[in-house]
Amino acid sequence: MIKNTHPTRKELILAVRLGGADVGKHLTDCSWCHLYFGLLTKYPLAGELPFSNAPLSWIEKAISIAAKPDRARGLKSLIARISFDSWARPVPEGVRGEALILERRLRFDAANKTFDLRAEYRQNHWDFTAQITDREGKIVDGTLLAGKKELNADEQGFYQWSSVRPPQKVKLLTDEDEIEIPELSWKKSRPE
């Protein structure tokens, strides 16, 4: 079985099952194989449990960890591209007024998703409405992180919230993606 070389793992396992007769001489000369043979003898393989059962509390903890889906694992992290900003477009002459400062429409695209955001300034606060859709216009379910707020959509797929200050950081979490919206500036000079 052995030809002036170390036995293979298979040969050592077979030797453990048969009592070690075929590799006995090599084991006395080779400390590494002797150690490996001892481990295989102490912890039998193939059909026998090498260790005693773990405590029940450990097993329950492992089951609970495995049961919780790790949302971050497997998500693609994307940065959205702004495709429309009502504050960035030039204003036609004669179309000026307070409404241009008090309302803002934004649209962002990432992968196959579109994020629409409408902001309206009311007395001392902003009201926001947002929606996430796919390329066909179907609602995409997810979670919206706006500043420190974590929001879920209503039955129609709209995210709605109010805030004294607009969020600078916005992130969308869907089943497949984590989409970060570029940091937003909410300063706009008043039209003349």
C-alpha positions in Angstrom: 0.0 0.0 0.0 2.8 2.5 0.9 5.6 3.2 -1.6 8.1 5.4 0.3 5.6 8.2 0.4 2.9 9.3 2.8 -0.4 7.4 2.7 -3.3 9.3 1.1 -6.2 10.4 3.3 -8.2 7.5 1.9 -5.5 5.0 2.8 -5.3 6.4 6.4 -9.1 6.2 6.9 -9.0 2.6 5.6 -6.1 1.9 7.9 -8.1 3.3 10.9 -11.0 1.0 10.1 -8.8 -2.0 9.6 -6.6 -1.4 12.7 -3.6 0.3 11.2 -1.7 -2.9 10.0 -0.9 -1.6 6.5 0.6 1.7 7.6 2.1 0.7 11.0 5.7 1.0 10.0 5.2 4.4 8.4 3.4 5.7 11.4 6.4 4.9 13.7 8.7 6.9 11.3 6.5 9.8 10.4 5.2 12.1 13.2 2.8 13.9 10.8 1.0 10.8 9.7 1.0 9.4 13.3 -0.8 12.6 14.4 -3.3 12.5 11.5 -3.9 8.8 12.2 -4.5 9.6 15.9 -7.1 12.3 14.9 -8.9 9.9 12.6 -9.0 7.3 15.3 -10.3 9.7 17.9 -12.9 11.2 15.6 -14.3 8.5 13.3 -15.7 9.3 9.9 -18.4 8.0 7.6 -21.6 7.3 9.3 -20.6 8.0 12.9 -21.0 11.3 14.7 -17.5 12.5 15.6 -18.8 14.9 18.4 -21.5 14.7 21.0 -24.6 16.8 20.4 -24.4 20.5 21.1 -26.4 21.9 24.0 -30.1 22.5 23.0 -29.7 26.3 23.6 -26.9 26.4 21.1 -28.9 24.6 18.5 -31.9 26.9 19.1 -29.6 30.0 18.7 -28.2 28.6 15.4 -31.7 28.0 14.1 -32.8 31.5 15.0 -29.8 33.0 13.3 -30.4 31.0 10.2 -34.1 31.9 10.2 -33.5 35.7 10.1 -32.8 36.7 6.5 -29.8 38.9 6.3 -30.9 41.7 4.0 -27.5 43.0 3.3 -26.2 39.6 2.0 -26.8 39.3 -1.7 -27.9 42.9 -2.2 -26.4 44.9 -5.0 -25.3 48.3 -3.8 -26.0 51.0 -6.4 -25.9 54.8 -6.6 -28.8 56.3 -8.4 -28.4 58.8 -11.3 -30.5 61.9 -11.2 -32.6 62.2 -14.4 -34.8 65.1 -13.5 -34.7 68.0 -11.1 -37.2 70.8 -11.4 -34.9 73.2 -9.6 -32.1 72.6 -12.1 -33.9 73.4 -15.3 -33.9 76.9 -16.7 -37.1 78.9 -16.0 -38.8 80.5 -19.0 -39.0 84.3 -18.9 -42.3 85.4 -17.4 -42.7 82.2 -15.4 -41.4 83.3 -12.0 -42.8 83.2 -8.6 -42.9 81.7 -5.1 -44.2 78.3 -6.4 -40.8 77.6 -8.0 -39.1 77.7 -4.6 -41.9 76.0 -2.6 -42.1 72.9 -4.8 -39.5 70.5 -6.1 -39.7 67.4 -8.3 -36.9 64.9 -8.5 -36.4 61.6 -10.4 -33.6 59.2 -10.0 -32.8 56.0 -12.0 -30.8 53.0 -10.9 -30.7 49.6 -12.6 -34.3 49.0 -13.7 -35.9 51.1 -11.0 -37.1 54.7 -10.9 -37.5 56.8 -7.8 -39.8 59.8 -8.0 -39.8 62.4 -5.2 -42.1 65.4 -4.8 -41.4 68.0 -2.1 -43.7 70.8 -1.1 -42.9 73.5 1.4 -45.7 74.3 3.8 -45.6 76.7 6.8 -42.4 75.8 8.6 -42.1 72.2 7.2 -41.8 70.2 4.1 -44.2 67.5 2.9 -42.8 64.6 0.8 -44.3 62.0 -1.4 -42.2 59.4 -3.1 -42.7 56.2 -5.2 -40.4 53.5 -6.6 -41.4 51.8 -9.9 -39.8 49.4 -12.3 -39.4 49.9 -16.1 -43.0 48.9 -16.8 -44.3 51.3 -14.2 -45.2 48.6 -11.6 -44.8 49.5 -7.9 -41.5 48.1 -6.4 -41.9 47.2 -2.7 -39.1 48.3 -0.4 -38.1 50.5 2.5 -37.1 54.1 2.2 -34.5 55.6 4.5 -34.9 59.4 4.5 -32.5 61.0 6.9 -33.1 59.1 10.2 -36.7 58.0 9.2 -37.4 54.5 8.0 -40.6 54.4 5.9 -42.7 51.7 4.3 -45.1 52.4 1.4 -48.8 52.6 1.7 -51.2 50.4 -0.2 -50.8 52.4 -3.4 -47.0 52.3 -3.2 -46.5 55.9 -1.9 -44.0 56.9 0.8 -45.3 60.0 2.6 -43.7 62.0 5.4 -43.2 65.5 6.7 -40.1 67.1 8.1 -38.9 70.5 9.2 -35.8 70.0 7.0 -35.5 68.1 3.8 -33.3 64.9 4.0 -29.8 65.2 2.5 -29.3 61.4 2.5 -31.9 59.0 1.0 -31.5 55.3 0.5 -33.9 52.7 -1.0 -33.8 49.1 0.1 -35.6 46.6 -2.1 -35.4 42.8 -2.2 -32.6 42.9 -4.7 -30.9 46.3 -4.3 -29.6 48.9 -1.9 -29.9 52.1 -3.9 -28.2 55.3 -2.6 -29.5 58.6 -3.8 -26.8 61.2 -4.3 -26.7 63.8 -1.5 -29.2 66.5 -2.2 -28.8 70.3 -1.8 -32.0 72.2 -0.8 -30.7 75.7 -1.3 -32.2 77.6 -4.2 -32.0 81.4 -4.8 -35.3 83.1 -5.0 -36.4 84.2 -8.5 -36.6 87.9 -9.2 
